[in-house]
Structure formats: structure tokens, C-alpha cells
């Protein structure tokens, strides 16, 4: 059969590998232990010589494996590992592939908890340099002899800055560095980081891919582009595997078996069902976000709007060249920041809550909540003002959202 379209492949993916009893979806496997008729097979699973077997749910179940196949297909990778959260996935990447004395170059514009995680890495002897990644030259200038990895997000949360994704990818290829790209905001429906040379792709499955705010999860996908044979931090035990399997194997063994950041079968099943409508949701959310951004940009009460789909955005051309849409994430500032609380409380449709990529529109003031712990200096370096509001556009009717913002902005003066 010819290559299927994006949504067709997700919807029929479980059937293509054969679900039990003719089910159209893979079932939920709740068993923790998995038995074998022959002890040789049990030994083979432990030693990695028997492919596709399960021994203990901490390292995966048939249900999480089905989701991993789906994520791998979405990102056009060679393999994926699912975790209990997106942060568990990121932590596993950094702690299993880096060692004391290593150096990481990261975008300055990263999720607040990721920034906090970098603080933890520094206490473990792993140095992190944060730069303005909208220019690959800034990344190049930060590289040292002990640099092992470069990390960026496709669209920064909450400032919406877009790195020079292609330029950084070429730089990493030339220097032999692992290129880790967080694709959470765009998702594979809008962009596949493999196209710019990413080594590993991270997704917080909780957000765009699941899309319903009812399940936590994260994933790491290997694109197959990086030569793990040349990476110095792969343990000898995993060197026996083919090069393209070594990175993920070490992440699975250390991140799941040793650290225990495992995704449950129930959550995996919920995420897999949400993923079936990924492209449809992202298209509608992006449509709503663009309409709101255009409305806000033209409103007298608004000072600035940050959205890659606007021509006024500094990286508009990159977004147009690489992404199929500008996503659901937008941020804005009131001209009179002192009226922020009144405006937000006047909104009827957006839910006043943290979180992203939901079917419902979500809104939150950034500085006093998700970036409060980062402190004023970090917020300033990331372009986060005290009056910034972050919006995750949902799938509501566009006219209803605009009408709601129109009435709420009467409180902005």
C-alpha cells in the first residue's frame, strides 16, 4: 500500500500491526510481570537478545510499546521511549547521556521547569551555557571542547522565539554534537525536527499530542541521524548493539529501569486515543490562535503580541518556511499592565490554569506563576515582562473567543 497520510496512519496504526481479538485499538495491558514458557526466552529478554519481549512493566508494556510505535511513526524516527511526563523524558536524556565535566549549549528561551533542571545539572558537574538561539552563530561561539549536546525548543514558551533550527542542525552535524529538539509546541503535525538534523526529539505527550488534559506523558524519539558509536558516553554494555540503537537503549535502561520514570498503560492508552485527532486539533487551535493574535495586535489596549504567525514576529519567515502552522501558543502584554488581573478575571471562556495544548483555551499570567521561581533576572533575559499573559488557544468557535476578549478588554483602561 502507498504511504498513508498523517491522520490515516495514526488512526489505523494499531490495526496495521494486529490488535488482539480484532480490536481496532491496542488493549490496555495492566500486568506488571510477564511470564515465558521457556526460561531461555526470559534470559534473552533480560540480555537483549530476544527482541520485542517484556519482563517488568517499569521498562515498558505492550500498551506503552504501541504508543511508542505511534510516536516513532509520527516523528519518522527509528525508535521512541515513553515516560511518565515530558520532564521525565528530558531528565532521562540529560542524566543518561551526560557526565560530570560535560558541557551543554541550550537556548536561553526554554520552559521554566527545564531551566530549573539545568540548575540541577550544574550541581552534578554538568555545565550549561544558555544563549540566544535565534542565531546559530551564538551557539557556535558557546561550543567548547567538552560540549556534548545542543538543546532547543521549536517555539519557546512563553515568548514564542524560534531558534535558527536549520543552522544549528548543520552546526551540530559539522561538530559531531547531539542535537536535542523539544517539539512539544509544534508537534509532528506542524514540524518534524528530523528535517533540520535533530538527533533526538522530545515531546511532552500531555500537551499537543494527547490534547485533552487528561493524561501525563512524555517521549524521546531517535531520528536515526546521529552516530552513537562516536558518542563518548555510551556504556560498554550497550556498545554491542547497532549504533542507531545505542542511545535509546541507554536512555531506556537508565531512565526507565534505573530511574523509574515509567508511563502507565492506562495513561498510554489515553494518549494514544488523543493522538488520533492531533492534526485536526492543531489546525483548529492554530486557526484560533492566529485570529486572536490578529485581533489583539489591532486592539488599542494591547502593547505587544507574540505569535509566529504574525508578520511582525522576528522569526516569521522561519515559521513560514519550516512549520505547517504557527501552533496554539501566543502571548501578549497590556499597555496598562496594572489592569491585568481585572482583564483575566473578566474572561469567560479561557480557563485560568496552567498547562498547554488542551482542547480548551487556557490563560495564565507568566511572571507570578510558572516563571516566578526563575527570578527577575532570568525573566528579563528571556523577554518575560511582569505583565505578560500566555494563552493556549483551544478548539472553541473563533467568533466566541474574539467576542469574549473584546468584552474583557473593556477592563484594560
C-alpha positions in Angstrom: 0.0 0.0 0.0 1.2 3.5 -0.8 2.4 5.8 2.0 -0.6 6.9 4.0 -1.5 10.4 5.1 -0.7 11.8 8.6 -4.0 11.1 10.3 -4.8 7.9 8.4 -1.5 6.4 9.7 -2.4 7.3 13.3 -6.0 6.1 13.2 -5.2 2.8 11.6 -1.7 2.2 13.0 -2.8 -0.3 15.7 -4.7 -2.4 13.2 -1.7 -2.5 10.9 0.3 -4.5 13.4 -2.6 -6.6 14.6 -4.6 -5.8 17.7 -5.8 -8.7 19.8 -9.2 -10.3 19.0 -9.6 -7.9 16.1 -9.8 -4.8 18.2 -9.4 -1.6 16.4 -7.1 -0.3 19.1 -4.4 -2.0 21.2 -5.8 -3.0 24.6 -4.7 -1.8 28.0 -2.2 -4.3 29.5 -2.1 -3.8 33.2 0.2 -6.8 34.1 3.4 -5.8 35.8 5.2 -9.2 35.3 5.4 -11.1 32.0 6.0 -14.9 32.0 7.6 -17.2 29.5 7.2 -20.9 28.6 10.9 -21.2 28.3 13.4 -19.7 30.7 15.8 -19.2 27.8 13.4 -16.6 26.4 13.2 -14.8 29.8 17.0 -14.7 29.9 17.0 -13.4 26.3 14.7 -10.5 27.2 17.0 -9.5 30.1 20.1 -9.7 28.0 18.6 -8.0 24.9 19.0 -11.0 22.6 15.2 -11.6 22.3 13.5 -8.6 20.7 10.0 -7.5 21.5 9.6 -9.3 24.8 8.6 -7.8 28.2 9.7 -8.7 31.6 8.7 -6.0 34.0 6.3 -3.0 33.4 8.8 -0.4 34.6 10.7 -0.8 31.3 7.5 -1.0 29.2 4.3 -2.9 28.5 2.6 -3.9 25.2 0.4 -0.8 25.6 3.3 1.6 26.0 5.1 -0.1 23.2 2.1 0.5 20.9 2.2 4.2 21.8 6.0 4.2 21.2 5.4 2.8 17.7 2.9 5.6 17.1 5.2 8.3 18.2 8.1 6.9 16.2 5.9 6.9 13.1 4.7 10.5 13.8 8.3 11.7 14.1 9.7 9.5 11.3 12.3 8.1 13.7 13.9 4.7 14.3 12.5 4.3 17.8 10.9 6.0 20.8 10.7 5.6 24.6 7.7 6.9 26.5 7.9 8.3 30.0 5.5 9.3 32.8 5.9 13.1 31.9 7.7 15.3 29.5 10.0 16.4 32.3 10.9 12.7 33.0 11.8 12.3 29.3 14.0 15.4 29.4 15.6 14.4 32.7 16.4 10.9 31.3 18.0 12.4 28.2 20.3 14.7 30.2 21.2 12.3 33.1 21.8 9.2 31.0 23.8 10.8 28.1 25.8 13.4 30.1 28.5 13.0 32.7 30.3 15.3 35.2 32.6 17.5 33.2 30.4 17.7 30.1 29.0 20.9 28.7 25.6 21.6 27.1 24.7 24.6 25.0 21.0 25.5 25.3 18.6 28.1 24.1 18.0 30.8 26.6 14.3 30.6 25.8 13.2 27.4 27.5 10.3 26.1 29.6 10.6 27.2 33.3 11.0 23.7 34.6 13.6 22.9 32.0 15.5 26.0 33.2 15.2 24.6 36.8 16.5 21.2 35.6 19.6 22.9 34.2 20.3 24.2 37.7 20.3 20.6 38.9 22.6 19.6 36.2 25.1 22.2 37.3 25.1 20.8 40.8 26.1 17.5 39.3 29.1 18.9 37.5 27.5 19.3 34.1 27.9 22.9 32.8 25.1 24.6 30.8 25.6 27.7 28.7 22.4 29.5 27.7 22.4 31.6 24.5 20.1 33.5 22.2 19.5 30.6 19.8 17.7 32.6 17.2 21.2 32.9 15.7 23.3 29.8 15.1 26.4 31.9 15.5 25.6 32.4 19.2 25.5 28.6 19.6 28.8 28.2 17.7 30.5 30.8 19.9 29.5 28.9 23.0 30.8 25.5 22.0 33.8 24.1 23.9 36.0 21.1 23.6 33.8 19.3 26.2 30.5 20.2 24.6 28.4 17.1 24.0 24.9 18.4 23.3 22.8 21.3 22.0 19.3 21.8 23.2 16.4 24.0 21.8 12.7 24.2 21.8 10.9 24.7 18.4 8.8 27.6 19.7 9.8 29.0 23.1 7.3 29.0 25.9 6.1 31.7 26.6 7.9 34.3 24.4 7.5 32.3 21.1 11.1 32.8 20.0 12.1 30.4 17.2 15.7 29.1 17.1 17.7 29.0 13.9 16.7 25.4 13.7 18.3 24.5 10.4 21.5 26.5 11.1 22.0 24.8 14.5 21.3 21.4 12.9 24.1 22.0 10.4 26.4 23.2 13.1 25.8 20.1 15.2 26.4 17.8 12.2 29.7 19.5 11.5 30.9 19.4 15.1 29.5 15.9 15.8 27.2 17.1 18.6 24.0 15.5 19.7 21.2 17.9 18.7 18.1 17.6 21.0 15.0 19.4 20.0 11.8 19.7 22.1 8.9 19.5 19.6 6.1 19.9 22.2 4.7 23.2 21.0 4.7 22.4 17.3 4.3 18.6 17.5 4.9 16.4 14.4 1.6 17.7 13.0 3.3 21.0 12.2 7.0 20.1 12.1 9.4 17.2 12.3 12.8 18.2 13.7 14.4 15.4 11.8 14.1 17.7 8.8 16.8 20.0 10.4 19.1 17.3 11.6 17.8 16.6 15.1 19.4 13.6 16.8 16.7 13.2 19.5 13.2 14.7 19.6 11.4 15.2 22.9 7.6 15.6 23.2 5.5 16.3 26.2 2.7 14.0 25.3 0.5 15.6 27.9 0.1 18.6 25.6 -0.4 18.7 21.9 -0.3 15.0 21.1 -2.8 13.9 23.7 -4.6 17.2 23.6 -7.3 16.5 26.2 -5.7 17.5 29.5 -6.5 14.0 31.0 -3.1 12.2 30.9 0.5 12.9 31.7 3.3 11.6 29.4 6.5 12.3 27.6 8.5 10.7 24.8 12.0 10.7 23.4 12.4 9.7 19.7 15.7 8.9 18.0 15.7 10.1 14.4 18.5 7.7 13.3 20.7 10.6 12.1 23.2 10.5 14.9 26.2 8.2 15.1 26.2 6.9 18.7 29.4 5.0 18.0 31.2 8.3 18.1 29.5 9.5 21.3 31.9 9.0 24.2 29.3 8.5 27.0 27.7 5.2 25.8 28.4 2.5 28.3 30.3 -0.6 27.2 27.3 -2.8 27.8 25.3 -1.0 25.1 28.1 -0.8 22.6 27.2 -4.3 21.5 24.0 -3.1 19.9 23.9 -1.4 16.5 24.9 2.3 16.5 21.3 3.5 15.9 20.0 1.6 19.0 22.7 2.6 21.5 21.4 6.0 22.6 17.8 4.9 23.1 18.9 1.6 24.8 21.0 3.6 27.3 18.1 6.0 27.9 15.6 3.1 28.4 17.9 1.2 30.8 18.9 4.2 32.8 15.8 6.4 32.5 13.2 3.7 33.0 14.8 0.7 34.6 17.1 2.7 37.0 15.2 6.0 37.5 11.7 4.6 37.2 10.1 7.4 35.1 7.7 4.9 33.6 4.4 5.6 31.8 1.4 3.5 32.9 -0.6 1.5 30.4 -3.7 3.4 31.3 -2.1 6.8 30.5 -0.5 5.4 27.4 -3.9 4.3 26.1 -5.5 7.6 26.8 -2.7 9.5 25.0 -2.9 7.1 22.0 -6.6 7.9 21.6 -6.0 11.6 21.8 -3.3 11.4 19.2 -5.8 10.2 16.6 -7.2 13.7 16.3 -3.8 15.5 16.5 -3.8 17.1 13.0 -7.4 18.2 13.3 -7.0 19.8 16.7 -3.7 21.5 15.8 -5.2 23.0 12.7 -8.2 24.5 14.6 -6.1 25.6 17.5 -3.7 27.3 15.2 -6.6 29.0 13.3 -7.9 30.3 16.6 -4.5 31.5 17.8 -3.9 33.4 14.6 -7.3 35.0 14.7 -6.8 36.0 18.3 -3.3 37.3 17.7 -4.5 39.5 14.8 -7.4 40.8 16.9 -5.2 41.6 19.8 -2.5 43.2 17.7 -5.0 45.6 16.4 -6.6 46.4 19.8 -5.7 49.8 21.4 -5.4 48.2 24.9 -2.6 45.8 23.8 1.0 46.7 23.8 2.7 43.7 22.2 1.6 40.3 20.8 4.0 37.4 20.4 2.9 34.9 17.8 5.0 33.3 15.0 2.0 33.6 12.6 2.1 37.4 12.7 4.3 39.2 10.1 5.5 41.4 13.0 7.2 38.3 14.7 11.0 38.4 14.4 11.1 34.8 13.2 8.0 34.9 11.0 10.0 33.8 7.9 11.4 30.8 9.7 8.0 29.8 10.9 6.6 30.1 7.3 9.5 28.1 5.9 9.5 25.2 8.4 6.1 24.9 10.1 2.8 23.9 8.7 1.2 26.3 11.1 2.2 28.6 14.0 0.6 26.5 16.8 -1.7 27.3 19.6 0.7 29.3 21.8 0.6 33.1 21.9 1.5 35.7 24.5 0.6 39.3 24.8 1.1 42.3 27.0 -1.4 45.0 28.0 -0.5 48.7 27.6 -1.6 49.1 31.2 -0.1 46.1 33.0 -1.8 47.2 36.2 -5.1 46.1 34.7 -4.0 42.5 34.0 -5.9 40.9 36.9 -9.2 42.6 36.0 -8.9 41.7 32.4 -8.2 38.0 33.0 -10.9 37.7 35.6 -13.4 39.2 33.1 -12.7 36.5 30.5 -15.4 33.8 30.5 -14.2 31.2 28.1 -10.4 30.8 28.7 -9.7 28.6 31.7 -7.4 30.4 34.2 -5.0 27.5 34.6 -1.5 26.3 33.8 -1.0 23.7 31.0 -0.8 23.9 27.2 -2.2 22.2 24.1 -5.7 21.5 25.5 -8.9 21.5 23.6 -10.0 24.3 25.9 -8.4 27.8 25.8 -6.1 28.3 28.8 -4.7 31.6 30.1 -2.1 32.4 32.8 -0.1 35.4 33.9 3.5 34.3 33.4 5.8 36.1 35.8 3.9 35.4 39.1 3.3 31.8 38.3 5.2 29.5 36.0 8.3 31.7 35.9 8.1 33.1 39.4 10.9 30.8 40.7 13.2 31.7 37.9 13.6 35.2 39.3 13.5 38.7 37.6 17.0 38.4 36.0 16.2 35.2 34.2 12.8 36.5 33.2 14.3 39.7 31.8 16.9 37.6 29.8 14.0 35.6 28.3 11.9 38.7 27.4 9.2 37.9 30.0 7.7 41.1 31.4 5.7 41.3 34.6 2.6 41.9 32.5 2.9 39.1 30.1 -0.1 36.8 29.6 0.3 33.4 28.0 -2.6 31.9 26.0 -3.0 28.3 24.8 -5.8 28.5 22.1 -8.3 25.7 22.1 -10.8 24.5 19.6 -13.7 26.8 20.6 -15.6 28.7 17.9 -13.3 31.6 16.8 -16.0 34.2 16.9 -16.9 33.3 20.5 -13.3 33.7 21.6 -12.9 37.0 20.0 -16.1 38.3 21.4 -15.0 37.2 24.9 -11.7 39.0 24.6 -13.4 42.1 23.2 -15.7 42.4 26.3 -12.9 41.6 28.7 -10.5 44.2 27.3 -13.0 46.9 28.3 -11.5 46.5 31.7 -8.0 47.3 30.4 -8.3 51.1 30.8 
